Amino acid sequence: MQATIELLSELIRCRPVTSDIAAVNRAMQVMHRYLQEKGVFCVIEEVNGRQVLFASTAPGKVHDLLLNAHIDVVPADPELFEPRLEGDRLYGRGASDDLSNAVCIAHVLCRQLGKASVGAIFTADEEIGGSTTAAMIQRGYVGRKFAIVMDGPNGRIAIAQKGIQIVKLIAKGRGGHASAPWSFDNPIDKLIDGYLRLRQQWPEVTAEQQWQNTMAPCMLEAGFAGNQIPDEASMVINIRYIQHSDREKILAQIKDLTGLELETDRHCDPVVSDENAPELHLLSRAIQKYMPEYPSDFVRMNGATDARHMLSMGVPIAITSVVGQGAHSRCEWAELPSIDKYVQILEEVIAEL
């Protein structure tokens, strides 16, 4: 347990906020140094100035099991980067998302060194899309039989996650002095009217039936002064979709209903694994053995992880996590005993894979 606390605390103190590439690189070097001293095979790749660590129980890029966790974290006040231990919980930015999972994977690699075929990608930019994971997969660091992304539901297994499409709606008009609105073509009116037509046609999604396509407006931009009608107004919408074929249909629907210009920003495809895959049930049995308090049924995620970059491997992908709460909040913590339990869970999977 002490080794877990020390490594997790050192990673948190690096303050590896995604935008601070130097800080993330320092945290990556902490993990690199820890594993290298234990004899684990390590390779550091560079992706756009970001260091990305691949570590494995034997030489080579391809292994039976590929594990993944990310080293980067979201911003926080300075005091949240000083770890705080309270009972079995360690508090701090990244404790739950996702440094405790990175530490768990490190322990597995050390314990399985020379015994099994396990590789791990420690991602440097998951919080902004995970391009470093995508690059590592493209460079040949892959799993032969199974991939487990340690960045999901506590003690549960997610077998699917929604795709994401960011869309910007742009309304253009002709602006001027707000005292004579009849003389101008107000783009804000166009934007609101177009969005309302879209919203009225979008199916309502409830908490009880979440596994549906969703839409959420996230940003608005228009105008420079309180007495001036602008020439342009825009809105950014976050779309989550469940099937690959839905993306183009949704974009066409948005354009048709709103009548506005569209700009598409980054997108990632949905991930769906076959729930009958033996590897998923092997992991489920191991979790039930060591953490029977958690339901054994598979779940689906509304959010996205770096599983999105692993589809090309053609193997089952599970998304799970050690126990923790408060990701991205001021009260983020990881349950330390669950890290040890997950080490045992993953070792059981490795033994039977």
C-alpha positions in Angstrom: 0.0 0.0 0.0 2.8 2.4 0.8 4.3 2.1 -2.7 0.9 2.9 -4.1 0.5 6.0 -2.0 4.0 7.2 -2.8 3.8 6.8 -6.6 0.2 8.2 -6.8 1.2 11.2 -4.6 4.3 11.9 -6.7 2.3 11.9 -9.9 -0.3 14.3 -8.5 2.4 16.7 -7.3 3.7 16.9 -10.9 0.5 18.9 -11.7 0.2 17.2 -15.1 -2.6 19.5 -16.5 -3.0 18.6 -20.2 -2.2 22.1 -21.4 1.1 22.1 -19.5 3.1 19.7 -21.7 6.3 20.1 -19.6 4.4 19.0 -16.5 2.7 16.0 -18.2 6.2 15.0 -19.5 7.5 15.2 -15.9 4.8 12.9 -14.7 5.5 10.6 -17.6 9.1 10.5 -16.6 8.1 9.6 -13.0 6.2 6.6 -14.2 9.0 5.7 -16.7 11.6 5.8 -13.9 9.5 3.8 -11.6 8.9 1.0 -14.1 12.4 1.0 -15.5 13.9 0.6 -12.0 11.7 -2.5 -11.6 13.0 -4.0 -14.9 9.9 -3.4 -17.0 10.5 -2.9 -20.7 9.9 0.8 -21.5 9.8 2.9 -24.7 9.2 6.6 -24.8 7.7 7.9 -28.0 7.2 11.6 -28.8 4.0 13.0 -30.3 3.9 16.7 -31.0 6.2 17.4 -28.1 4.4 15.1 -25.7 6.2 12.1 -24.2 4.1 8.9 -24.3 5.2 5.8 -22.4 4.7 2.3 -23.6 5.7 -0.3 -21.0 5.5 -4.1 -21.2 6.3 -7.4 -19.6 8.5 -8.4 -22.5 10.1 -6.7 -25.5 8.0 -5.8 -28.5 5.0 -3.7 -29.5 2.4 -6.4 -29.7 1.1 -8.2 -26.6 -1.9 -10.4 -25.8 -3.4 -7.8 -23.4 -3.2 -4.0 -23.9 -3.8 -1.8 -20.9 -4.4 1.9 -21.0 -4.6 4.8 -18.6 -3.9 8.5 -18.9 -1.4 10.6 -17.0 -2.8 14.0 -17.9 -5.5 15.7 -15.7 -7.8 18.7 -15.8 -6.9 22.1 -14.2 -7.4 22.6 -10.5 -6.6 25.1 -7.7 -3.0 24.7 -6.5 -4.0 23.1 -3.2 -5.6 20.2 -5.0 -2.2 19.1 -6.2 -1.1 18.3 -2.7 -2.3 14.8 -2.0 -4.3 14.3 1.2 -4.7 10.8 2.9 -7.9 10.2 4.9 -8.4 6.6 5.9 -8.5 4.5 2.8 -9.0 7.4 0.5 -6.3 9.6 -1.2 -7.6 13.0 -2.3 -6.2 15.2 -5.0 -6.5 16.2 -8.6 -6.3 13.1 -10.8 -6.5 10.7 -7.9 -9.6 9.1 -9.5 -9.2 10.3 -13.1 -6.9 8.7 -13.9 -3.7 8.4 -12.0 -4.9 5.6 -9.6 -5.6 3.5 -12.7 -2.1 4.3 -14.0 -0.6 3.2 -10.7 -2.7 0.0 -10.8 -1.4 -0.8 -14.3 2.2 -0.2 -13.2 1.9 -2.7 -10.4 0.5 -5.3 -12.8 3.4 -4.8 -15.2 5.9 -5.2 -12.4 4.2 -8.4 -11.0 3.8 -10.0 -14.4 7.3 -9.2 -15.7 8.6 -12.1 -17.7 5.5 -14.2 -16.9 2.9 -12.9 -19.4 2.4 -10.9 -22.5 1.1 -7.5 -21.3 1.6 -4.0 -22.7 0.4 -0.6 -21.6 0.0 2.8 -23.2 0.2 5.7 -20.7 -1.6 8.5 -22.5 -0.5 12.1 -22.4 -3.6 14.0 -23.6 -6.8 12.0 -23.0 -8.6 15.0 -21.6 -8.4 16.8 -24.9 -9.1 13.8 -27.2 -6.2 11.4 -26.8 -4.3 12.0 -30.0 -1.2 10.4 -28.3 -3.1 7.1 -27.9 -4.1 7.3 -31.5 -0.5 7.9 -32.5 0.8 4.9 -30.5 -1.8 2.6 -32.0 -0.8 3.8 -35.5 2.8 3.2 -34.6 2.0 -0.5 -33.9 1.6 -0.6 -30.1 -1.5 -2.9 -29.9 -3.2 -5.8 -28.2 -3.4 -9.2 -29.8 -6.4 -10.6 -27.9 -7.9 -8.0 -25.6 -7.8 -4.3 -24.6 -8.8 -2.9 -21.2 -9.1 0.9 -20.9 -8.8 1.8 -17.2 -10.8 5.0 -17.3 -14.5 4.0 -16.8 -17.1 3.0 -14.3 -16.1 1.9 -10.8 -16.0 -1.8 -10.5 -18.2 -2.1 -13.6 -17.5 -3.0 -17.3 -18.6 -0.6 -20.0 -18.7 -2.3 -23.4 -19.8 0.7 -25.4 -19.4 4.5 -25.5 -21.0 7.1 -27.6 -19.4 8.9 -30.5 -18.9 12.7 -30.3 -19.4 15.3 -33.0 -18.9 19.0 -32.2 -20.9 21.3 -34.5 -20.8 25.1 -34.8 -24.0 26.7 -36.1 -23.3 30.1 -37.8 -26.0 32.7 -38.6 -25.0 35.7 -40.7 -27.0 38.9 -41.1 -26.5 42.6 -41.4 -25.9 44.6 -38.2 -26.3 48.2 -37.1 -27.7 50.4 -34.4 -30.0 48.6 -32.0 -32.5 51.5 -31.9 -33.7 50.6 -35.4 -34.0 46.8 -35.5 -36.4 46.9 -38.5 -33.6 48.2 -40.6 -31.3 45.3 -40.1 -31.1 41.5 -40.5 -30.4 40.2 -37.0 -28.3 37.0 -37.0 -29.2 36.3 -33.4 -32.9 35.9 -34.3 -31.8 33.5 -37.1 -29.7 31.5 -34.8 -32.4 31.2 -32.1 -35.1 30.3 -34.6 -32.9 27.7 -36.3 -31.9 26.1 -33.0 -35.5 25.9 -31.8 -36.6 24.1 -35.0 -33.8 21.6 -34.3 -34.6 21.1 -30.7 -38.3 20.7 -31.3 -37.6 17.8 -33.7 -35.0 16.1 -31.4 -36.4 13.2 -29.4 -36.5 13.8 -25.6 -33.9 11.8 -23.7 -34.5 10.9 -20.1 -32.2 9.6 -17.3 -34.0 6.3 -17.5 -33.3 5.9 -21.2 -29.9 7.4 -21.8 -28.7 5.2 -24.6 -29.9 7.5 -27.3 -28.4 10.2 -29.5 -28.2 13.4 -27.5 -27.7 17.1 -28.3 -26.5 19.9 -26.0 -25.7 23.5 -26.8 -22.5 24.5 -25.1 -21.3 27.8 -26.3 -22.9 31.0 -27.7 -21.1 33.9 -29.3 -22.5 37.2 -30.8 -22.0 40.9 -30.6 -19.6 43.4 -29.1 -21.9 46.0 -27.6 -25.2 46.3 -25.9 -26.6 48.8 -28.4 -25.3 47.1 -31.6 -26.9 44.4 -33.7 -24.1 42.1 -34.8 -23.3 40.8 -38.3 -22.8 37.2 -37.1 -23.9 34.9 -34.3 -22.8 31.3 -33.5 -23.6 28.4 -31.3 -21.5 25.3 -30.5 -23.5 22.0 -30.1 -22.2 18.8 -28.6 -23.7 15.7 -30.3 -23.4 12.2 -28.8 -24.4 9.4 -31.1 -24.6 5.6 -30.7 -24.1 4.2 -34.2 -21.5 5.0 -36.8 -24.2 5.6 -39.5 -25.9 8.2 -37.3 -23.3 10.9 -37.7 -23.9 11.8 -41.4 -27.7 11.6 -40.8 -27.5 13.9 -37.9 -25.4 16.5 -39.7 -27.8 16.5 -42.6 -30.7 16.9 -40.2 -29.1 19.8 -38.5 -28.4 21.6 -41.8 -31.9 21.0 -43.1 -33.8 22.0 -40.0 -31.7 25.1 -39.0 -31.0 26.5 -42.4 -27.7 27.7 -41.0 -24.1 27.3 -42.0 -22.3 24.4 -40.3 -18.7 23.9 -39.2 -17.7 20.5 -37.9 -15.0 20.3 -35.3 -13.4 17.2 -34.0 -15.4 14.0 -33.8 -14.7 10.4 -32.6 -16.6 7.3 -33.5 -18.7 5.3 -31.0 -17.2 2.1 -29.5 -19.3 -1.1 -29.2 -17.9 -4.5 -28.2 -19.7 -7.8 -28.6 -21.1 -8.5 -25.1 -20.8 -12.2 -25.8 -17.0 -12.0 -26.2 -15.3 -14.5 -23.8 -12.7 -11.9 -22.8 -15.4 -9.6 -21.4 -17.0 -12.4 -19.4 -13.5 -13.4 -18.1 -13.0 -9.9 -16.7 -16.6 -9.8 -15.3 -16.0 -13.1 -13.4 -12.7 -11.7 -12.0 -14.4 -8.5 -10.8 -17.2 -10.6 -9.2 -14.6 -12.7 -7.4 -12.7 -9.8 -5.8 -15.5 -7.1 -5.7 -18.8 -8.9 -5.4 -20.5 -5.8 -4.2 -20.6 -4.4 -7.8 -23.3 -5.6 -10.3 -22.0 -8.0 -12.9 -24.0 -6.7 -15.9 -22.4 -4.7 -18.6 -23.0 -1.0 -19.0 -22.8 1.7 -21.7 -21.1 5.1 -21.3 -22.3 8.5 -22.5 -18.8 9.8 -22.2 -15.7 9.0 -24.3 -12.4 7.4 -23.5 -9.3 6.4 -25.5 -11.1 3.2 -26.4 -12.2 5.3 -29.4 -8.7 5.0 -30.9 -8.5 1.2 -30.5 -11.2 0.0 -32.9 -8.7 -0.8 -35.6 -7.2 -3.5 -33.4 -10.3 -5.7 -33.9 -10.3 -7.1 -30.4 -12.8 -6.8 -27.6 -12.4 -3.6 -25.6 -13.5 -3.2 -22.0 -13.7 0.1 -20.1 -13.5 -0.1 -16.3 -11.8 1.5 -13.3 -10.7 1.2 -9.7 -13.0 2.9 -7.2 -13.0 6.6 -6.9 -15.3 9.6 -7.1 -15.3 13.3 -7.8 -13.5 13.4 -11.1 -12.9 17.0 -12.3 -14.3 18.3 -8.9 -12.7 19.8 -5.8 -13.4 16.6 -3.9 -11.7 14.0 -6.1 -10.5 10.8 -4.4 -9.4 7.2 -5.0 -10.1 4.3 -2.8 -6.6 2.7 -2.2 -7.7 -0.9 -1.4 -9.5 -1.1 -4.7 -6.2 -0.5 -6.5 -4.9 -3.7 -5.0 -8.1 -5.5 -5.8 -7.9 -4.5 -9.4 -4.3 -5.7 -9.6 -5.6 -9.1 -8.6 -8.5 -8.8 -11.1 -6.2 -8.1 -14.0 -3.8 -10.8 -13.0 -6.6 -13.3 -13.0 -7.6 -12.2 -16.5 -4.0 -12.4 -17.6 -3.7 -16.0 -16.3 -6.7 -17.2 -18.2 -6.4 -15.1 -21.4 
